[in-house]
Amino acid sequence: MVGKEKSVFDPRRMMEMAIEAMRHSVAERRTDGKASPKVGAVLWKPDGTIEEAWRSELRDGDHAEYTLLERKNRDAKLDGAVMFATLEPCAPGSRHHPKLGCAERIVLARIKEVYVGIEDPDPTVDRKGIKYLQDCDVIVHMFDRDLQEEIQAANKEFIEQALERAAAAREAQKHEPVVLSALERVLPAAQLGDLDAGALEEYRSISGIPEKVESPEFKRRLMFQGLVREEGAVLVPTGFGVLLFGKEPRSQIVQAGLLGTIHYADGREETRDFDGPVVDIPAQAIQWLKDKLPNPIVRTQAKRADLQETLFELIREGIVNALVHRDYSIAGAKCQLSASEDKVVVMSPGMPVAPITMEQMRSFDAPMLSRNPALHYVFAKMRLAEERGLGLKSMKYRAQAAGLPLPSYAFKAPYVVLTLYRDAKAAISGVASEVLRKLSEAERNGWNWLVTKESITTAEYQIALGLPNRTAKNHLKRLAELGLLRKKGAGRATRYEVVRP
């Protein structure tokens, strides 16, 4: 839609309008082969007026937010307006002086609420535009997950190039760069020799980087990725560089690494600290568990092997997420891995990064947003992390495909706690014994099936369990009364969400 209209405030509709505007974006004529992002922006005003813009709508290279704010609304009072942008607004310092970043223009326009489609993966921006808005007391929301995937698909070429592109040097900045973490800075007394050559070679090899590890070009690549910085004439590792590739990260970053514990059925415990380069930890931890944990008891050898492999895929994903997305400013807490015969627990310090909520984590539908983009980039290049944010969603699908109970997320300060169950019986054991005693054998069988699902209808439960309709309804009603299910909707639209232990 081009032009203006008046409407009640409907965030979902505004997101969809921004995506439609995005599709009108005009690619600039360039000689360097650099892909232009497709970006749409919508502005909702308190009087119900809606306006939109897209990249290069009026002039080649003009950002959608700039067109909307400076060309279409330069003289307008925008207090109380809400902005919707399909791509993260560029951060202060990401454009050549004297150009302002779009995040700065939004703040100067006194807009106090912004919906963002996806992060801009370019290293000059990546989550720093969002952080600048939040630091300036702007409320930031992310687009709905399904719409984020549409934006990613439309910008596939731009995203691929941006993930590869080095951050251009910031010249004559008006502002200090936005800092997401203290680990972006160099560490006192750190030296390039603190980095593990084997871990760096593994990164180079898996990522398909042509330059040799010892070459100036490779070191320059690390500098562009924020893993080393130039101090005078010397290259020095940043905190993220030491964390990812350091020989002994915990000697300089006490909260680094992963603490592992296995609890055996006879009461024995075995511990192991994973203290080396963070990129090596997931594989080391998985191999440790494979050597120690008994196989799940299932009927066939083939089924057992398939179930075990899926379980370890889920554990690996959980460990990667814990290491990449934890809050490293919490120095007194470390990532932890705890395993027993029936479940594996992964603990990661810090609440999800705002505006992601625990409820979104529990539903496996959290928007895509990285707390530590420098870590996520390296893990993704090494094929240790899914495409930006897709790992959480895939955990649900893998568990369902294997017939495993769905993973459970909870927050127990200061940790986000992920629980992975090795079989349905283990998930049932997570329910309070006094609740289990109130279930009939048939209802327990029903719960045994339900723990592998996210939500169901009465008809789905009835067919899966082979029950009469009235019996199925009574089971679901009983489970809801005991707090194991949460009823949503009414009439034919009624669904029952599984409440994780």
N, C-alpha and C positions, 0 to 999 in steps of 0.2 A: 504494500500500500504506500502511495506517495502522498504527502501533504499532511493535513491535520484532521483529527476527529475528537469527539468528546465521549468519555466512557467512565464507568465505575472502575475502581482499582481492582484488577484481576491479574495477579502476578504471573500465573501460568500463561494467560493470553498474551501478556507483554513479552514473555520469553519467546513464545512462538512467533510473535511479530518481529522481534529482533532477529530471529533466525531467517525469517522470510526476507527481511531487509538485507541480511548478510549475503544472500544468494544473488543480490543485484551488484555486489562489489565489482569494481573495474580494476583489472590488473594493470599496473603501471608498465610503461615501456622501459625495459632495463637491458643493459648490455652485459651485466655480470651473472646472469642466469639465476639470480635470487628470486624465489617465489614470493609473491605478495600475499599476505593473509587476507582471507575473506572475513570481514567484520561488519556486523550490524549493530546499531544502537537505537534504543527507544527511550524517550523521555515522557514520563507521566507527570502532569502538573496537578496541583490540588483542585483546580477548577474542572478537572476531567479531560482537559485537552491532552492529546497524544501527538507527539511528533517523532519522526524517525530519520535516520541517516545511515549511509553505508560508506565504506572506504572508497575514496576517490569519486564520490558522487558528484562533486562540483569541480574539484581540481585534482589532478594526478597526485597521488601520494598523501592526500589529506586524510587523517584518521577520522573514523566515524564519529568519535566523541568530539573532536575538534570541530567538525562540520556542524554537529548538532548544537554545541555550546557557543562557538565563536562566530559562525556564519549565519546560523538560523535564530540564535537567541542571545546575541551579544548584549542587547539592551534590555533583556527581559529579567525580571526578578524571579529567581528560581528557588527561593526558600520553600521547603516542603515538597519539592519535586523529587521523583525517584528515577534513577537511571538504570537501564538494562543494557548491558554490553556483552556481546557473545565472546569477546576475548578480553583477558585481563588488561586493564588500562596500563599504559607504559609508565614506568616508575621515574621519579626524579633522577636526572643524570643519565638516563638511557638514550636521550636524544642530544644532538650537537647543540651546544650553546649558540644562540640564546633561546632555543626552542624549549618550551615547557613540556613536561610529560603530561599525558592525559589525566593521570591521577591527580596531579597538581591543579589542573584546570577544573576538575570536578570539585575539589576542596575549595578553590577560590570562588566557585559559583554557589557555594554554601549548600550544596546537595548533601544530605545527611544519610541517605540510604541508597545502596547500589547492589544490583544483582549482576554477578559475573558468570559468564558461560564456562570457560575453561581457563586454566593458567596459560600464560604466554611462555612457552618453554625456552625462548631465547634467553641465554644466560644473563643478559643485561636487565631482564625484567623478572624472570621466574619467581613468582609470588611476592616480589618486592613492591609491585604496584598495589597489591592487596594489602600488604603490611603497612604501606604508607597511608592508605585510606583508613585502616583500623587505628593507626597511631594518631590520626587526625579526628578521631571520634565519629567516623563514618561507619554505619552499620552495613556489613557486607554479607550477602547471601550468595550461594552458588546455585546455578540453574539445576533443574531436575536431572537426574542421572541419564534418562533416555535422551533428553535434549542435548546433554553434553556429548553423547556419542554421535549425534548428528553433526555437531560442530566439528568434532575431530575428523569425521569422515570427509567433510567438505574441505578441510584444511590439511589433508594428509601430506601433500608435498611440502607445504610451509613448515609443518611440525617436524618432518624428517630433516629438513635443512636446518631448522633452528636448533635441533638437538645436536647437530654436528658443528654448528657455527661457533666460532670462538667469540667471546665477548670483546667487542671493540673497546679500545682505550677511551676512557672518559676524559674529554678535554674541556678545560675551563668550566668545570661544573659549578652550577649555582648552589647546589646542595651537597652535603656529604652523602655518599651512597647509603641507601637503606640497608641495614644489617639485620639479617634474620637470626643469626647466631654468633656468639662470641668465637666459635670455632672457624669462622671465616677469616679471622685474623691470624697472623703468625704466632707461634708459641714461643715463649721465652726460652732461649738456649737451644731451640730446635735447629737441626742441620739436615741438609739434603741426604747425608749418609744415614740418617735415622730411618729412611724408607727401605723396605725390603725389596731387593732386586728381583727375587723370584715372584713376589706378588705383582710387581709392576710388569714383569714379562708376561705373566698370565693375563693381565688386563690387556696388554698390547696384542697378544695372540688371539684371544677370544673376540676382542672388539674389532679385529681386522685393521689395526693401526699400522701403517707401513713403516714409520720411522722406528729406528732402534731405540731401546730404552736409554742408552747412554748418549744419544744424539741431542744437540741443542734444539732441534725441531720437536722432539718428544717432550723435552722439558718446557718448551714454549707452550705446547698443548696443555700440559698440566697447569701452567700459569693461567691460561685462558679459562680453564675449568675451575679456577679458584682453589686449586690444591697446593700450589706454591705461589709465593709472591717475591718480588724483587725488593730487597732491602739494600740500598746502595748499589753495589755491583754484584751482590751475592743473592742466589735463589734460596729461599727459606721455606720449609713446609708450613702450611696453615694447619689449624686444628683438624680440619676435614682431611687434609692430606695425610697427617699422622694417623688419624683414626682409620682411614681406609687401607693404607699401605705401610704403616709404621711397624718396625720390628717388635716393639714393645709399647703399644699405645698407652697402656695403663700406667706406665712410668711417668707419662706427661699429662694424661687425661684419666683421672682416677675412676671415672664412671664408665670407661670404655669396656668392651668385651661382653661376655656372656657367662653366667654362673650356672653350671649344670648339676642336677641331683637326680639320681635314680633311687626310688624306694622299692625295695624288694618285698615279696610277700612274707618272708620270714623275719621281717623287721630290720634287715640290714639296709644301710645306705651307702651309695657310692657317689662321690662328687668329682667334678672336673671343672677347672676354670679354663675358658677359652680366651686367651690373652693376646693372641697375635693379630695380624692384619684382619680387619673386619670382613674384608671380601673373602677370606678363607674360612670364616667361622661357620656358615651354614653347612658346607660340605663336611667339615670336621665333626660338627654336632650330630648330623644325620648318621654318619658312619659309626660314631660312638653308640648311638641308640640301636642301630641295626645289629651291632655286635653283642648288645646286652639284653635287649628286650625279647621276651618269648613271642613266638608267632601267635596270632589270634586263633582261637579254636573254631574252625569251620569244617564243613563236610569233606571238601575235596582239596587236594594239594594246589590245583590251579586256582581255585577260588581264594585260598589262603594267600597265595603269592600276589594275586591281583589286589586283594584287600590291603595287604601289607604295603604294597607299593603306593597305593592311593593315600594311605595314612601318612607315609613318609613325605609324599608330595605336599600334603596339607601342613605337616609339621615344618617343612622347609619354608613354605610360604609364610607361616606364622613367625618363624625366626627372622626371615628377611624383613617382614613388616616391622617387627619389634626393633631391629637394629637401625632400619632406615628412618622410621617415623617417630622414634622416641624423642622425648624432650631432654636434650643434652645439657640444658641449664640446671637440671636437678642433679647436682653432683653427688648427693648422698645415696643414690639408688642406681642399680645396675639391671640390665636385662637378665631375666632368669628363665631357666628351662627346668621343669620338674616332670619326671615320668614315673609311672607306676604300671602295674599289670593292666589296668583298665582305662587309663587316660593319660594325656600329656598336656601340661599347662605351660603356656608361654606368657611371661609378664614383661610389660614394656612401660617404663616410667613416663608419666605425663598424660593428661587428658588429650583426646583428639584435638588437632589444631582447629581453632575456630575458623569458620562457623560450623564445622562438622560436629555432630552430636553423637552421644553413645546410642541413642535410639536408632540413628541411621546405621551405626556399626552393627547393631544387633540384627537389623533387617537386611544386612549385606547390600545396602543400597546407598552407601555414603557417596557424596559427590567426590570427584577427583580433585585432590589438593595435596601437595607435598609440603611437609614441615621442613625437610632438609633436601632441597632440590639437588645440591651438589652430590649427596650420597645416592639419591635416587637415580641420577643420570649414570653414574658409574655402575651401579648394580644392574640397571637396565641394559647397558652396553655389554655387560658380562653375562647377560641372559639369566641373571639371578632374580630379577624382578619383572613382573608382568608390565605390559604397556601401562603408561601412567594411570594408576588407580584401578586397573582391571583385576588385580590379584584378589581382592576381597570378594568380588562377584564370582570369580572362578572357583573359589573355595567352596561356595555353596553348591555349584553345579557338580564339582568333582565328588563331593560327599554324597549327594543325591544319586549320582550315577553308580556309585559303588555300594549303595545301600547303607552307608554309615550315618549315624546321627549327625545332624547339622552342628557345626562348631558353635560354641556359646561365648559371647562377649559380656564382660561385666567390668565395672570400675571399683577397685578397692584401693583407696588412696595410698600411695601416689601412682598406682599401676593400672593400666588397661590390662585385663586378664583374659586371655584366650584359652578356652578349654576344648580339647579335641578328644572325643570318645573313641575307644578302639572297637566298640560294638554297641548294639542297642541296650544290652544289659547294663553296661557301664553308665549310660545316660540315665537309665532308670534309677541306678544307685545314687545319682545326684539329687534325687528327690527326697525330702525329709521322710524318715521312716514312718512317722505318724500319719503322713498323707498316704503313703503306699498301703498302709494297713486298712485304709478306708476304701480301697479299690477292690472290686471283685476280680477273679481270675480273668474274666472276659475283658474287663476294663483295663487290666494291666496289659493284656495282649494288644489292646487298642493303642495304649500309650507307647508300647514297644514299637509300633508302626509310626505313630505320630512324631516321634523324636527325629525321624529322618525327613520330616517335612517342615515347611515354613508356615503355611496356612492351608486349610482345606475347607471344603463344603460338606454338608451332611451327606450328599449323594456320593461324593468321592470316598468318604469314610465307609459308607454303607457297602459300596461295591468292593473296596479293598479288603474289608473284613468279612464279607459275605453275610451281612446281617439284615434282618428286616428293618424297614425304615424307622419304625417306632423305637426299636432297640438302639439303632444308631443315634437317634435324637437323644435318647435317655443317657447314653454313654457320654456324648458331647456335653450335655447339660451338666452331668455329674463332674466331669473333668474341669469344666469352667467354674463350677462352684468351689472346687478345691484349689483354684488358682493355677491350674496347669494349662488352661486354654484361655484366650481372651476373645470374647465375641465381638465381631465387627459387622456393622450394617444391620439390615432388617429384611424380613420377607425372603424373597428369592435371592436377594443380594447378600444374605448372611454368610459370613466366613468366620472360621475359628483360627486365630493365630496361636501358634505354639509358644508358650512362655518358657524360655530356657531356664534350667536350674541355676 
